[in-house]
Every structure is written in structure tokens, then in C-alpha cells.
Amino acid sequence: MNVLTHLFALDCIALDSPATNRADAFAAAGELFSKQVGIDSNAVVGFLNAREDLGSTALGAGVAIPHGRVKGLKQPIAAFIRLKNAIDFAAPDGEPVSILIFLLVPEKATQQHLEILSSIAQLLSDSDARQFLSSSNEPSKICNLLQQWGLPK
């Protein structure tokens, strides 16, 4: 098992989201998390914006990992959103972003938070994985890739 295995659920995978800017993408993530764990969607947007205000969470190559710490959250949770059209996200390479992996962690989850971010960054650094995430139209296969990333084959 790896740190990503229990983070992703099928109902937190959204493909071809119509979001046209960061605010729309964050609102979409807020809705997914609200349905999954009952967190207020506006609060999710607030947590994500608070972190993004410190600097862009875009990694380059069309991907970003918006994340935030949530008071009262018991376990980390993640969502995957692929945008229909890429958006500006202040990426270091200047490229627009179309793949977003959102991560919410408990307020005190410092080491665990860093391990999860590291694993997601490694996943998104793999060009084959990025290509699959960009092109697959089957949420279950995307969820499986995210859950199984880094496990022995």
C-alpha cells in the first residue's frame, strides 16, 4: 500500500470539467469534497485559496496540486479534475493547466501531508501517467491509476 491508495474515490473523479478559471475549478473541487465528506464547499474554496495565495501550486507540464489544511478533517482526501480547456495557473513553465489533483489534509498532518504531496508530484512527473490522465475517458481507470501509483506490478 502507498500513501495514495485510500485518498481517491470514484465519485471524486471529474473529467472534462467546464471550469474556465481557477475560481471555477476550485468551486468544482468544493462540490466534489462536499458530496464526499460533507465539508462546506465554500470552506473548501477558502482553504484552497489560502494556500494558493502563498504561491501557485502548478508544477508545470499542465498539472497542479491545489491543497489545503482543514480543521476538523480526520483523514486526507483527494479529488482529480481534468478540465475541458486548460486554464492559466501561474505555472513555472508558463503552460496552462488542465490536470488538477486537489488534496485536503487534517490541520495537523504535517509529515503525512508532505509524503502525499511528494507522491502526487512523482505521479504527475511521469509523462506516461500524465498522458493517461489527459486522455482516458474512464473515471474508474483513472481512479485505479491514482490508487495504485507506485505499487509493485
NORDAMO-V496532 format. One record per residue. N is the residue number from 0. RES is the residue in three letters. OMEGA is omega as a letter, one per 40 degrees, with the letter a starting at -180 (NA if undefined). Layout:
BEGIN
n;res;omega
N;RES;OMEGA
N;RES;OMEGA
END
This chain:
BEGIN
n;res;omega
0;MET;i
1;ASN;a
2;VAL;a
3;LEU;a
4;THR;a
5;HIS;a
6;LEU;a
7;PHE;i
8;ALA;a
9;LEU;a
10;ASP;i
11;CYS;i
12;ILE;i
13;ALA;a
14;LEU;i
15;ASP;i
16;SER;a
17;PRO;a
18;ALA;a
19;THR;i
20;ASN;a
21;ARG;a
22;ALA;i
23;ASP;i
24;ALA;i
25;PHE;i
26;ALA;i
27;ALA;i
28;ALA;i
29;GLY;i
30;GLU;i
31;LEU;a
32;PHE;i
33;SER;i
34;LYS;a
35;GLN;a
36;VAL;i
37;GLY;i
38;ILE;i
39;ASP;a
40;SER;i
41;ASN;i
42;ALA;i
43;VAL;i
44;VAL;i
45;GLY;i
46;PHE;a
47;LEU;i
48;ASN;i
49;ALA;i
50;ARG;a
51;GLU;i
52;ASP;i
53;LEU;a
54;GLY;a
55;SER;i
56;THR;i
57;ALA;a
58;LEU;a
59;GLY;i
60;ALA;i
61;GLY;a
62;VAL;i
63;ALA;i
64;ILE;i
65;PRO;a
66;HIS;i
67;GLY;i
68;ARG;a
69;VAL;i
70;LYS;i
71;GLY;i
72;LEU;a
73;LYS;a
74;GLN;i
75;PRO;i
76;ILE;a
77;ALA;i
78;ALA;i
79;PHE;i
80;ILE;i
81;ARG;a
82;LEU;i
83;LYS;i
84;ASN;a
85;ALA;a
86;ILE;i
87;ASP;a
88;PHE;a
89;ALA;a
90;ALA;a
91;PRO;i
92;ASP;i
93;GLY;a
94;GLU;i
95;PRO;a
96;VAL;i
97;SER;i
98;ILE;i
99;LEU;i
100;ILE;a
101;PHE;a
102;LEU;i
103;LEU;a
104;VAL;i
105;PRO;a
106;GLU;a
107;LYS;a
108;ALA;a
109;THR;a
110;GLN;i
111;GLN;i
112;HIS;a
113;LEU;i
114;GLU;i
115;ILE;i
116;LEU;i
117;SER;i
118;SER;i
119;ILE;i
120;ALA;i
121;GLN;i
122;LEU;a
123;LEU;i
124;SER;a
125;ASP;a
126;SER;i
127;ASP;i
128;ALA;i
129;ARG;i
130;GLN;i
131;PHE;a
132;LEU;i
133;SER;a
134;SER;a
135;SER;i
136;ASN;a
137;GLU;a
138;PRO;a
139;SER;i
140;LYS;i
141;ILE;i
142;CYS;i
143;ASN;i
144;LEU;a
145;LEU;a
146;GLN;a
147;GLN;a
148;TRP;i
149;GLY;i
150;LEU;i
151;PRO;a
152;LYS;NA
END
